[in-house]
Amino acid sequence: MAIYSLVGDYMTSSKMYYQRVISDALKNLLMPDGGLNWLYYFVKGRKDLDFLIGANKSKAWIYVYRGTSRLLGIGLRNGMVDVSAAGKYLDLAVNKGLKIYGCRELSDLDFKDDFERLLGFVERDASLNRYYNNKKEGYYQNLFSRQFGIESNGSEDFVVVDKEVVIGHASEAVKKECFGKHRAKFMAINGHLSQVDAKLFGGKLTQKALGNELDFLAVTREGKIYLVEFKHGSSTKGIYLAPIQIGLYYNIFTEYVSQYREDFLKNVNGMIRQKKEMGLISRSWPDVMLSTELVPVLVVAGYKESSAFNTFKQVLAICRDKLNDSTFLSGLKVYKYDDHRVLTPVPLPCI
């Protein structure tokens, strides 16, 4: 089955696709003459906010996140700008009489004051603020994404090109075929881990399905593709089970790139160009020659010395045995990330 759909400015025809370029009409809202140009500078000036832009075969979006919370979603519909958010922020805006959300005319996009007021209410609400103020995964993801994105200056070893990264599929049936076969393999390994040692690994690992979103995709100065999974040091289970998640995403991308190499290179180049044009990556970032070398990466924020990495290596060894692949994740890079936004390699012998 093939799809033919307009995604951003490109026509794709494939069972699987990875194309996150948004349309010029949506992009131009943040550009100097756009009605939301104020939002670009507003987000750039606040350390707690960041953009996520993207598209799939049915829609395109500009999101503003605070940690892992979506405070703004910007899309186009029937010549209008559709401004949305996660439900709790829609409710908060209504309760406080803030005129932010809904379909708006292109000439009616100056809701800066109300949006700033909304952020003030969020910061003072212990419930709404807890997933950012606890300085755990969402807080550090925000720091990381800004450092290697909107705050980059062109000197970085890599830049973040995408986050909440998803390979698209032509239909649910195709997704079940392509993604489902990979997920089934790793869910089976989860089940084996629970049987081997439920106390050590966890006894109910098959009760939660593995998701299809990679935290970040980044590109290095050498043109390598970093597939980044992000964890917080307080989540020992998240760390030691990381080979399952990283392996799933790595296998999916490996299959996609092997089948659609030229589309992958064209589309990632297009994503980089657009983000540089919008100022979401430094315009000084050099034009690199992309390769299709995929590098699995684990970043642990708030890193603490613990037994998690010993268990991590046990899980990795079991994955290799069950997959009958002694080289599985052999190129894995692991880093710790601290409050000063310093990324330090973590040596893991015998991985």
N, C-alpha and C positions, 0 to 999 in steps of 0.2 A: 504494500500500500504506500502510495506517495502522497505528499501534501503539497499544495501550491497556495501559499499564503503570504501576504505582504507583512513582513516583520521589520519595523523600522523602515529603511529605504531599500531593503534587499528582498528579492524573491527567492524562497527556498523550495527545494523539492527533495524530500528525504523522509525516511522513516524516523530518523533521529536528527535533531538539529541543536545547535548552540549558537544563538544569535540574539544579542541583547541591545543592539543599537536601536535607539528610539527615533521617532520621526522628527524631521526638521521642525515641524510645527510645534511639537511638544518641547523640543530642545530650545527653540527660540524664546520660550517664555522666560528662561533664566539668563538669556544673553542680554547685552547692554541695552537694547531697545525693547526688551520684553517686559510684560506686565509683572513678572515675578523676579526681575533682576534684583530687587531689594532682598528677596529671600536668599539668593546666593550669598550675598555679603553678610546677611544676618546669621546664616548657618556657619559660614566660615569664621565669623567672629565669636562663636560660642563653642567652647571646648566640649560641651556635652551633646552636641548635635552633629549629625552627619547625613549625607545623601546616599541613597541607593537608586540608581536608574536601571531600567531594564525593559524587556519586551518578551512576549511569547507570540504564538500564532494568532491570538485573539485580541491582545491589548498591549499597550505600552504604559509606563508609569515613571513618575518621579516621586520617590518617598523621602520623607525626613524622619530619621530615627533619633531617639534618645536611648542609648544602650540598645536593648532589643525591643523597645516600644515604638510603634509607628504612630507618630503624632500628625503627620500629613501624608496624604496620598493625592497626587496631582495627575489627572488624566484628561483626555479630550473626548467629548461626546456631542455629536450634532452641532458643532460650532461653538460649544460652550466648554468652559473649564470645570471639570468635576473635581471638587475638593472633598476628600474623605479622610477617615482615620479609623483606628481601632475603636470599637464600640464605646469603651469607657471614656474616651476623650470626646466623642460625639455627645455623650450624655453630660459630661462636665461642661462643655460649651453651652449646651441648652440651659443647664441649671444656672450658669453664671451670666446668661444673656450675651454671649459672645457670638458675633457674626463672622464665622470662619468657613463653615462647611456647607456643602450643597453645590448645585450648578450655578456658575457665575459667568457673567459676560466678560469678554476680554478687557473691557474698560473698567472692570470692577474687581481688581485683584489686589488692592492695597488694604490688606487686613493685618498689617504688621502689628499695630497697637494691640488688637485683640489677641493675636497669636502670642505676643509677649506676655500679656496678662494670663493667658492659658498656661504658659510655662511657669509663671509665678505660682499659680494654684497647684500645679503638679509638684513643684519643688516643696511646697508646704504640706502636701498630703502624704502622710507616712505610707499609706497603702500604694499610691501611684508611684511614689519615689523609691520604693524599696529595692526594685531590681536594678536600679542604677546606683543608688546611694550605698548599697551593700558592698560596692567595689568588688564584685565578682565577675563572672564571665562577660555579661553585657557591658559593664563599665570598661573593661580592658579591650573588648572587641572594638568599642568606639574609639579608644585611644589609638589602637593599632591601625584601624581603617583610616582615620584622619592623618596619622603620621605618614602613611604610605599612599595617601590619596590627596585630599584637598590641601593638606599642609606640606606636601612634598616640594622639594626645590630642585630636583633633577640630579642630585648627587647620590640618591639612595641606591642600594644594591638591587632593589626590586620595587615595583609599584603594584598596588592592588587594582586590578582591572574589574573585578566583579565580586559580589558577596551574595550570600544565600543562593549559591550557584546551582542551577538545575539544567540537566540535559532535557530538551523538549522531545516529545514523541507525537507521531501523527494522530494517534487515538489512544484510548484507554487499552484497547486490545493490543496495540503495538507496545505500549508501555509494559503491559503484563508480560509480553513475550521478551522484550529486550532488557528491561530493568528487573522484571520479576525473577528471571533465571539467576541473576547475580545475587539478588537479595535472598533467594531461597538457599543458596550455598552458604551464605554467612549466617542466616538464621539457624541452619543445621549445625553450624559450629557453635553458636550460642547454646543450642540445646545440648550439645556434647559437653561443653564447659560446665553446665549445671549438673550433668550426670557425673562428671569426673570429680568435682569438688564444689558442692553447692555452697558450702561455708566460705570458701576462698573466692570463688568467682561470682556467686549469686545463684539462687535457686529458681528464679522465675525469668530467666533471660529471654525466653521465647514469647513471653506475654506482651512485650512491647515491640512493635514492628520497627524495623530500621528505616529511617527517613531517606529521602532522596536529595537533600540539600547539603551541599558542601559549604563550609563557612566562607572561604575566600578562594579566588583564583588570582594569582599574581604572576607577573612576568619579570624576569631578571634582565640585567644588562647584557647577558649572553644570549638572551632569547629563549631561555628555558621556561617551562610552565610549572609554577608551584601550585600544587593542590593542597590547600592549608586547612587543617582541622584545628580548632581553637578550644582549649580547655582551661579551667581554673585549677590551681593547685589544691584547693579544698575538695575537689571531686576526685577522690582516689579511684573510684569505680570508672569514672569517665576516662581517666588516664589509662588504666590497665586494659580497658576494653577498646581503646582507640584503634588497635590494629584491625578490629572488625569494621568500624566505620570508615577508616582511611582506605582499607583494602577494597571495600564496596565501591567507593567513589573512584578509586584508582582503576579498578577493573572496568567500570562503566566508561570512564573517559578513554581508557586504552582501546576499548572496542569501538567507540565513536570515532576516535582519531584514525584508527586503522582503516575504517570504512569511508570516512569523509575528510581526508587529510586536507585537501585544498580548500574546502568550505571552512574548515576549522581555522586555518591560517588567515583566510580572507576576513572571516568574521571577527576574530580576535584583533586583527589589525584595525578593522573598522571601529571596534569598541575603544581601542586605545586612542585612535585619532579623535573620536568624538569626545572622550573624556578630557583630552588635552585641550580641545577647542572650547569646552565648557569651563575649563579651569578646575576640574575635579581630579586631574593629574597635572603636575607642573608642566607648563608649556616648554620648559627647558629639558624635560626628559628626552633623552636621545632616541632617534629612530633606530630600533634594533631589528636585526634579522631574526624573525621568529623561527624556532625549531619546533618539532613535535616531541621533544624530550619532556616527559612528564615526571615531576619530582614530588613524591609524597612528603608532606611536611606536617609535623605536630608542633604547635606552639602552646606552651603552658605558662599562663600568667599567674603571678603570685606563687611562684614555684617554691615548694618546700621539700626538703629531704624527707623521703618516706620510702616505704616498701613498695609503693605503687609501681615503680619501674621494674622491680624484680618480678612482680606478677605480670607486668606488661610483656616482659621477655618470655614468660611461660605461655601467655596467650599467643604471642607471635609464633612460638615453636609449634603449638598445637595447630594454628592456622596452616603453617607450612606442611605439617603432616597430613591434615585432612584435605588440603588442596593438592597434595602430591607435588609441591613446588618449593624446592629448597631456596629459591631466589626471591620468594614473595616478600615485597617491601624491603629488599636488600638496599635500595637507594634512599631509604627513609632518612630525613633530617629532622632532628628534634632541637627546639630552642626554648629557653626560658625568657620571659618578658616581664620587666619590672615597672614600678611606679615612675621611674625616670625614662621610660620608653626605650630602654636598652634591650636589645635582642642578643642573647648569648647562647652559643651552641652548647648542647648537653651531650657529652660523649656517652654512648651506650654500647659498650663492648659486645661483640658477638651478635649483632643484629643483622 
